[in-house]
Amino acid sequence: MEDRQNPAAGPWDLKQLFNPREMLADPTTWSLILSNLLTIVFAVLEKWDARTVLWLYWWQSVVIGFFNVVKILSLRDFSTAGFKLGNEPAQPTTFTKVFTAFFFLFHFGFFHFIYAIFLSSRIFGPAAPTHAVPFYFDINLAVFFANSLYTFIARKEWSRKNENIGTVMFAPYFRIIPMHLTIILGGFFGHGAVLYFFLILKTASDVISHAVSHKIKILLPGQPD
């Protein structure tokens, strides 16, 4: 069983949040690395531009959000420590779980709606026609969905107990914000080899935040000893 932080024990040690040996021993880490390497290979071979890469990561974020909604709805015996609804402490009820899932769906969905408008603008050049979406784009997205499903099953996300519902709701942001900021910078500052370098940075960011967001859910109050 993974170590859990005692809330009264003071600040977390960095090694608790990021342990490379533990991270590399996790098979879900390797499946995520494989998914990201596939993106890099396709981007190089097909000479994808920044817009295509960003749209791929937009859809990957949607997949992450989808599985988080399923995760919230499947919580059992969850904690609501520090979590409020309407300025009142939330109770660990079915209503709280369903309300939180729909609130996350709205908040996460609105974030991606604005993001889609940004991607559809001319910031990254003229928009490509919809029929020009690369075939490998769909393959890569399918692989990422399969990786997310594997992670969900391997970690038995549907059966975990005593997780903090507020932490579960915000966990995806620990992952998607760093990965999108990395690629947006790549889109603004470079193409070709420079963009590929940012793809590698994005892979590292994705893997690290994937591990850290999982550890945060474990270390925050509301977890069993």
N, C-alpha and C positions, 0 to 999 in steps of 0.2 A: 504493500500500500504506500502511496506517495506521502511524503512529509507534508504536514499541514501547520501553518503558522498559528500560534496562539495569539489572539488579538492583544493580549496584555503583555506580550513579550517585546514590544517595541518595534522599530522599523524593520522592514524585511532586509535581509542580506541579498546582494545582487545575485549570488549563486542560487538562491531560492527561486528567483524568477527566471534565470537563464543558466542552465547547466548543460553545456555542450555534450557531455558524455551521455546524459540522460536523454537529451533531445535526439541524438544520433542513434540511440538504442530503440527509439520509437518508430515502428514501421510506417506510421502515418506520415512521419517526416520525409521518409524516402519516397513515398508515393507522391507527396507534394513536390519534392525536388524533381522527380521524373516528369510531372505535369509541366513544371516551369521550363525544364530543359527542352521539352517538346515545343513549347512556345518559341524559344530562342531559335531552335533549328528551323521551324517553319518561317519565322520572321526573316532569317538570313537567306534561306533558299528561295522564298517567294518575294523577297525585297519589300516587306511590309513597311508602310509609312507609319508615322506616329498615331494618326487617326485610327487606323485599323487595329493597332495594338491597344489603344485606349478603349475602343469599343469592345474588344475581347475581354479586357479587365473589367469593363462595366458589367458585362454579362456574367463574369465570374463572381462579381460582388452580389449580383442578384441571386446566384446559386447559394452563396454564403448566407444571405438573408433568408432564403427559403428554408434552409436547414435549421436556421436559428428559430424561426417560427415553429417548426415541428418540434424542436428541442423544448421551447417554452411550454407548448401545449402538452408535452409528454412528461413534464416535471412531476415528481411524486414526493410528498412529505418535504416540500421545499421551505427554505427560510425566507422571511421578508425583513430581516434585520436591516435597519436604515432605509427601507423602501417605503415611500408614501404615495397615497392616492388622494388627491384633493386636500393636501396638507394634513392628512390624517394617516397615522401608521397603518400600512396595509396588513391585511390578515391573510394567512395561507389558505385561501379558499379557491374553489374552481373559478369563481367570478374574477378574482385577482389574476389568475393565470390567463383566462381568456381575454380580459381587458388589456393586460400587458402585451399579449401576443398581437392584438389588433392595433394597440398604440405603436408598438415597434414597427408593424407593417406599414402604418401611415407615415411615421417619422422616417424610416429607412426608404420607403417608396418615394416620399417627397424629395429626399436628398438625391435620389437617383433620377428623378424627373428633372430637377434643375441641372444635374450633371449631364443628362442627355441633351438638354438645350445647349449647354456649353459645347458638347462634342459635335453638335449639328451646325454650329456656327462656322465662320470662315477663319477662325484662329489658326487652324492647322491646314489651311488651304481649301480649295474647292471641294465640296462634298462629293464623294464617289457615288455613282448610281447604285441602287440597292442590288441589282443583278451582278455587280462586280465584287460582292463579298466573296473572299476566297473560300474554296472548298475546304481547305485545311483549317480554316477558321472554325467551321462546324465540328471537324474532327477534334480539334483542340478543346473546344467547349465541352464536347461529350466526354473527353478524357478527364477534364476538371470535375465535371459532375460525378463521374464514376469515382474519382479520388475523394470527393466530399462524402459520397455515400459510404465508401469504404471506411473513412474516418469515423463517421457517425456510428457504423456498425461495430468497428473495432473497439471503440471506446464505450460501447453500449450506452450511448447517450439517452436512450429511451428508458433506461432502468436505473439511472443514477439518482440517489436520494440526498436530501438535505443541502442541495445547492441553493445559493442566494439568487432569487429571481431577478433582482436588479442587476447583479453582476452578469448573469446570463444574457440579459437584454442588451447590455452595452458592450459585451465581449467582441462582437464583430467589428466595432469601430476601432479597436486596438489593432486590428489586422488590416482593414481595407484602407484606412487613412494613410498609413505609411506607404503602402504599395502604390496607391494612386498618386500621391505627391511625388514619389520617385519618378514615375513614368511621365507625369505632366512636365516635370523639369526636363526630362529627356526630350519630350516633344518640343519644348520651347528652345532648348539650347543645342540641339543636334539632331542629325539624321545619319543614316548609314551606320558606320562603325561607332559613332558616339551614342546613338540610340541603342545599339546592341550592348554597349557598356552599361547603360542605364537599365537594360533588361536584366543584366546579371545582378546589378544592385537591387533591383526589385525582387529577384529571386531570393537573395539573402534576407531582405526585409520581410518578405512573405513568410519564409521559414522561421525566422526568429520570432516574429509577432504571432505566428501560429502557435509556437511553443509557449510564449509568454502569456498570451490570452488564456490558454488552457490552465497555466499555473496560477494565474490571478483568480480564476474561478475556484481553485482548490484552496488557495491561501486566505481568501477573504473570510470573515466571520460567517457562520452559518453552515460550516462543514463539520462533519463528525471527526472525532479524533481517531 
